[in-house]
Every structure is written in structure tokens, then in C-alpha cells.
Amino acid sequence: MSDSPLTASTPPGTGRRDQQHKKPHRPAAAAAGSLARRLGTDRTVTVTVLAVLLVLPFYLESFWLQLGLFIFATAVAALGMTLLLGQVGMLSLGHAFFVALGAYGYTYFAADGADGWSGLGLPPVLAAVLAVGLAGVAGLLFSPVAARLRGIYLGIASLGLVYVGQHVLVNAETLTGGVNGRDVPGFSALGLSFEDTPGQTLFVLGVPFQREERLWYLALGTLIAALVCYRLLVRSRTGRALRGIRDHEVAASVMGVDVVRYKAYAFLMSSMFAAAGGVLLALAFRRIIPETFGAALSIEYLAMVVIGGIGSASGAAFGAAFVTSLPPVLEKYVTQLQGAESTGGLSAAVIAKFVYGAAIVLVIIFQPGGMASAGTRLRRIAIRRRAHRHNAPEPTT
């Protein structure tokens, strides 16, 4: 029996079933090429930014070096806020409490105290580690409350930590110095002092490296380590569990995720990030007072995360740079607006608050993903343009 015209005219391997199972090699190759270009762009940007940050201390004046220290320290602490809010969906307004634990904990552990009440005189590195650990323990102790509350209720409950901390910092004068605060001990590690030593100036490539230059690299190294830890955590199994809790807590619990345990772990890590930033802030300030660690500081960290991009590590760093640098830069270049301050002019701090508020409103309306999503969009545009130039046919002559 001869084949039908349809069967005879159909080449082998091109039947309907074969066509359905045929793999789209071209789209897969294009996706792989796009991924490779994106990774290449990310590495290029990262290496470029890191190289710039490494050489900046050779050229910046003291004002900008000091500002850089505050930005690095604030960015480390902001990672803790973006971890809670972005990865777990937990609103905490008690971030300033854990930052204060890091700052005052380091000061107490490292300060000399003959009676043991004003300080323990421990090595600075050990004092910093213990301060971060102390904040982690405090976060664990608060985690049962955090596991039972959600949304604004958790925010208000965590805000209570700030007021409790303020009361302790003001009244425990032997430990904290009271309202006037206390000096922060200098930092040293591996025989290298990060403080100015008379007659022992360190020169690097002919540039004198004073306290600000040395602390710049300490703070930068701490920020890099914190970013790496955050990235590893987010990409781990724990990070996936945290996002599952954020997206649908009941479904995550049904799938076997221990919600209480993972929330406790998130608060532990967030508190430790905050305390590490607090240690750096204490070193940058040289003297700490309770007023610095009030409720306004928690609001500033929330603004950093919203402006930079909730859940984004790079967004937290960008938001920290924006919120931290705005007041001192305004004070340096725009000290007065609309006449003298005594006659109704606006101070730099007041102007900064107006800018924060406007930035948050604009980001929420026009860029809900924060400035990090805007950077991602620009990166994709650059990758597409590069791919278009790469795939464009050569002009014929």
C-alpha cells in the first residue's frame, strides 16, 4: 500500500509531535548571552566602584573623608533594616536601639575601668565582636514578640525599644555617661592603631594617612564583608524561606517552614548588622550621646531603605549615602535659605527633612522599587544597546 501524499511529502523528524518537542536553541542562546553580558556589566561596575573607593582617600579633604565614614557605617546598619523589611516583610522601628547597643557596647567593653562599671578594657577587636553579639542576643530576646505581631503593630512595639533604650542611656550615667555621653576608645588591630599618634605619621605613596584615612579602609572593609554576608544569606535556603514567609506566611508554614525560628534568625542578623554599623558610627563620632540614637534615627533608616529600594543591598547603600550626606552637604554649601535663620530662614537639617519627605513620596509614586530598580533598568538598556551594536550587520562597501 503506497504512502499517502501527506505522509510522503512530510520529511522525517518534522511531524507534529517532533515539532512540539523541538528545543528553541536560538532563544536559549540569546538568554545565555544576555545573562553573560549582565554578569559582565555587574562585575565591571563593582570593580570600578571599588577601585574608586580605594583611591579616594589619597585625594579627599577631611570633610569628605569624615562623611564617607558616616556613609559606610550607616550603610552597614541599613542592611539590617532592608533584610527585615525587604526579605521578611517585618516593619521594625527599633533599629536605632540596636545601633546604640553596638556603639555603647563597644565603648563599654573597650574602655578602661578600674572598677569594671565604666569599662572592661578589652582589646578593641574583641570589644567590637562582643558588642555585635550583645545586639544579636537582644534581637533574639525580642524575636518572640516580633513573631506574634505584624505590620504597624510590630513597628510600634519595636519603637518601644528605642524609648526604653533612651531611658537607660540617660540614667545609667556610670555606664553611658548620661546626657553628656562618653568618649569612644580608639581602635587598633594586628598592631596597627587607627588613631593619630604624635610623631608617628604613616605615609602611603607620600600621602599622610591620619585617623580618617585609616578608618576609611576599616569601614569600607566592614561594608564589603556585610554586603557579602547579605548576598550569601539572601541566596541561601534560609533566604528563600524568609521570602516565602514574606509572600505568604500561612503557605510557608504549611510547606514546613518554621516561621518562628526563621523570624528569630532574621531579627538576629538584622540586629547584628545594626550593631556593626553602630560600632563604626561610634568610631566616626569619637564621642557618643543618647540623643543621637533616638526615634528619628530609626525613621532615617526606614527612609534609606525606601528611597534606595526595599530588599536591595545596593539600594540600602545608595539610600544611606543619600540620607547621610544630605544634611552636612547642605550645611556646607547652603547654610541659609531665605535670609538668616533667626529671621525665619531654614537650617540645613530642616531642608534635609523636606527633601527626605519629597523623595519618599516621589519614589513610592513613580519608582516603587527605589533607586536600585532605576539602576537595574538603566543597566538593561545599556545591555540591549550593546547587544544591538554587537549583532548589527557590518556595512557593505
Secondary structure, DSSP 8 states (H G I E B T S, - for coil): ----HHHHHS-TT-SHHHHHT---HHHHHHHHHHHHHHHHHHHHHHHHHHHHHHHGGGT--HHHHHHHHHHHHHHHHHHHHHIIIIII----S-HHHHHHHHHHHHHHHHS--SSSSS-----HHHHHHHHHHHHHHHHHHHHHHHHH--HHHHHHHHHHHHHHHHHHHHH-HHHH-GGG-EE----EETTEE-S--TT--EEETTEEE-HHHHHHHHHHHHHHHHHHHHHHHHHSHHHHHHHHHHH-HHHHHHTT--HHHHHHHHHHHHHHHHHHHHHHHHHHHSEE-GGGGSHHHHHHHHHHHHHH-TT-HHHHHHHHHHHHHHHHHHHHH---SSS-GGGT---HHHHHHHHHHHHHHHHHHH-TTHHHHHHHHHHHHHHHHHHHHHHS-----
